Amino acid sequence: MIAPATENSRTLIDELLVEQRTLTAVERFSQHHDRNGHSEKIYSALMPTRSPNPGEQYAFQVNLDACSGCKACVAGCHSLNGLDENETWREVGLLHGVAEEKSFQQTITSACHHCVDPGCLNGCPVKAYDKDPATGIVRHLDDQCIGCQYCVMKCPYEVPKYSEKLGIVRKCDMCVSRLAVGEAPACVQSCPNGAIKITLVNQSEIRTQFQNGEAQKNFLADSPNPKITLPTTRYISKRHLNGTIFAADRDVPRLDNPHWPLIFMLVFTQAAAGMFLAAAIAQNLETKFLELAAFVILNFGLLAAPLHLGKPLKAWRAFLGWRTSWLSREIIAFNTFAPLAAAATALAWLPFLAEKFPRLGDLLQKIPAAFLPLEKFQLPLAIFAAAIGLCCVFISAMVYVDTKRPFWSQRHSFGAFFGTTLLLGATFSAATFAWLGNLHFARQFAVVALVVRAMLFVWRRLEIRFAFSNPASPIHLNARAIRELLPWTPRTRIILFIASTVFGLLAIADIANAVMIWASATVVTTFISEIVVRYVFFRAGAGKKMPGGIAA
C-alpha cells in the first residue's frame, strides 16, 4: 500500500490534483445557479421579465450613479461583435460642471438609442434599415447596404460606423440574437457595476416627452436635440442634473470626412445646372456649344458620384427610399435631368448636323409636319432642362439640410449651392462664348460672374467671422474648425477670389484682345475656389454629438 503524500513530499502532480479540486469563480456561480434556479432576483437587473407589448419597445437604461467609465461595456461589445480595430459601437464620454451647487463630473456610456423616429432609417436610400415592430430595435441590413454613408450624416449621435474594409456601414443591434434567447446584450453583461440594463419604454410616451418645450431636460445634458429622432435610451440618477453641465469636449472643434467624390459631384452638377440656365437665357446660334459643354460637365459629376459608394454595383436600388430619403430623391432627380439634358443638347445640334450631313437631313424630312420645324421645341426643352437642373440643386441642398446639422442649415446650404450654380454657370458660359468669338455674351456673363462672386465672398466671410466671434452662434465650433484646423482654406479662398476678380475684369475690358485667355483663367481659379468651398462644407460640417472625452 502506498502511503499518501505528506505536505513536504508533494510532487507537482499532487499540487495540480489539489488545484483541480478547487472550484473557479465560474464553477461556484454555476453551482449557485443550479441550487437557486433562474430566479428573477438574479437577473431582473439586466433584463425585463416580459416581451414588449404593442406600442412598447426594448431600450437601454443607464444608471449614471453606477457608471465608472471603465469601458468594460466597450470591450464586451467589441469582442462579441468582432468589430474592426478602430470600430466602436459603444462609447464612453464625460460630463462636467456644477450641479446642486457642487462640482460635478460624470462618465457617460452611450450606444445606438434605437430611436422611435430613427434618422438613419429615414435617410437610407436603399432601405438598409429596419425597425422591428415587435422589439423596436433598429437593425442594419448589411446585405442591403451600398456604403453611401448618408445614415452617418443623418444620425445626430454618430452611431453608424463605416467600415472601409467591408464597404458598408454597421451599427449596434442591441445583440438581438442574445435577446431572442433571453440573454442580455454584451455591453449589459460586461458592466461590473450593473450600470446598463434593458428596459421597456412606451413609444407614444417618448413622443410626448420630447415634443414639449423642455425636451433637452428629459434626455441628457449637452447632447443633440432629442426632438430630431426621439431616442429611447433612459439616463437616470439620484442627483438633480439640472445645473450648469457640459460635455467635456464641448469646446473642442473637430473635422469630418471630406467626401471627395461628393465634392466633385456637387460642384460639377451645379456648374452644369448653371450653364443650362445660361443656355436657356441666351438662346442663340452658339448655345448648342454651351449645352454640349454643360452636358459633358454634368456627366463628369454623375460619374464621380458612384466613387463615394462602398458597394457601387448595388446602387441601382437607390430609388427605394424615395418616400423618406432626400438622397433617393436626389438620385431620381439626376436620373431625370441627365436624359433631359441629353435631349436638349441633341435637339440643339440637330439642325447643324442635318446641314453638315445630308442623309440625316433627308431622314428628318420624313418626320411628320406636326413636329416640324424642330427649332420650335428647342427653347421649351432647354428651359425645361434648366428648370430640372435647378430642382436638382434644390434637392441636393435638402440632402444636407435634412441632417439638421447647424452648418448645413437652409440658409447656408441653399446659399452655398445656388451661389455655386450661378457663379460657375456664368463663369463657364463666359469662357464658352469667348472661345466661340461671341464677345457680347462673354462680357455679359463675365459681369454676372463678377457680381455673384463678390456677393458670395462677402457673405461667406461675414458669416464665418460673425460665428467665430460669437460663442452663442450655432456654427461657432464650425467657424473655429475652419480658422484653427483648416487655416489654409481662408487664405487660399482670398487669393483665388482676387485672382478670379482680376481675370474677370481683364476679360470684360478685353485687355490685349485676349478675352479667351482671361475668361479661361477665371474658370480655373473660380472652379478651384468652389472646390475649396465645398471641401470646407464637408470637412468643417460636423454637428453636435453625444458627450465625448477630453481631447488633447
Steps between C-alpha positions, in 0.01 A plus 500: 500500500634842401487758775338836418740782424587716797502881484876501448511215250234628251596486140390733221232250401362500855481881491312494170251245635431720802458807277252321274282419804476876574199656329549803277276806524306381195445155652390648834249725315379196304435303819326802654283528187410129517402525867292815466365464147442774239358742755380849422709622792821420313410624154234768533766772510608417145185410309124559520295194596273522196506589131383842378125551465359681193622860511799408717860420413829399656732783603826551684486646848819648644542564872742792502571453870638152429706579188871524580625544144697175507407424134428134572181550296708623205731199523209255533321645198818504293586140588158346445428678171847451353547867415791649311793639696379860495127422488285553809126465543500617862697798627575661836495877540512752781276773642626759745394828651295608802193317634326560832756776564783247496767410247374222280661235284328202345605237248244413235462174308300521178417290197218492247185645655267292279298814444124514452555706184850391391683736266716219361193305388324803354807614308614168354444497122496119471297411812796334667346570842208336672322584825366172637128549574515249786813617683557854367863418428646693206701247301739558213465256210859453390412320176285796386755775575674683215743687726372851416553608864196726496376337820825615664407858409136458600561353846561785748670255738755373245394142567544331158865429425637457148736206445755572228588131491143383439374802307184520710368665814443301820341583835375368833200267475463457878643147458161391365613139468569491875172671586316237295618227740455703818859620538602859561713686244877480531537855634239434769662180620850650481431790737639411845280756673169418334482852356333384178179301473227427249161646579166554330378842387174620351553659158209743526632617839840562341334714232307700759805538722716653229236710325460740792711809551742334741613211282868544584436470875335163442805351332868567571675832555694652210397238246322533162139612507293185567211641292694408186475120538320434835768284669381231744807465725422604857767664714413491871667641811408572859662840460326796339697563183343834417805714571763644271618174347692463174669232296873489569571544128236769453752766394720276289468568125526191280513406135280260306547279196571716188306263265706592192274328243204699634700822478563452129149365436336806655729757339477345152122447506435850633724648231305302238166620639625860484618456142165355387335800664733730308423313176126540558550874553739562211341286225707588194696301244784433745286357781531152352870511593412624849247219548751244376762627744240496780399143414864385510557671836177348636623152411832564674299570814276198461802274442662629820196412716537117500864533612359599839324167545647198673281270289439687172360193319199510733426867429221413256269454801558854626148610399333273759504755780340785304215540749726612784855542366614820332800308370266268309318803363831655393596184312159486329523871412841465339384194310225725360731795437760299306271375217326838481838671468597248231173563311538879522859477379412262215211718386723808499752319280257335255462796256877542487560128448224479238673774304838330523370149430241493217384146579402608849316795345308267268408284798369800693282598202304178555388616843128596495434867436352538847850466641663742257681722528699340784621843609164573664573232763853616567425791733226325707722195546799715593290687757361174635849350531619814682201483738568133581865588553402764756269247666798266528699775673210554743476127578879476540481776761212325678713184530717694744235725653312187604791389721415789737867590535534875577774555241274343238197713583260619231660841475852366470426201273265680261724806491812293434346267238303754299789745532733243345241430229474864396872571537632201308216515247584860414878444511496190278252665261717812467799285408296293252367807319847656503645198323214512248579862425173639639653777711163660577370198694848428637516844662141483627554168677840615627327798666238271657777273629687802640195619696403155629861423599529823701166442677587138585846592627372778727213284631724202575764713670251686719318179591814331629639814663180562695472135607865490609463808721164393646516188727119490502485446124382149405793476256763642738688171521484461123651846457772410751570180310553705184723759669698263724507164321475616137688833510617462140147504357409867576835618362463286189148628436616863533781444250269320256233770539748776417637304203151417368389862536807635322467248216128578473566874474768440237252290301228765522743773392639275223857586594749404228215352294530185710148449636532126446816482712364714785164321502672160507724611788188613685346155451806330652528725806125509563463123466786434744350753740163322499674166556662651810163640611333161468796334676446734795125427484566132571821515704378762748136390494499280810196549720428444867546146628478300822748615770853377438826499689739789548698542179873563512 
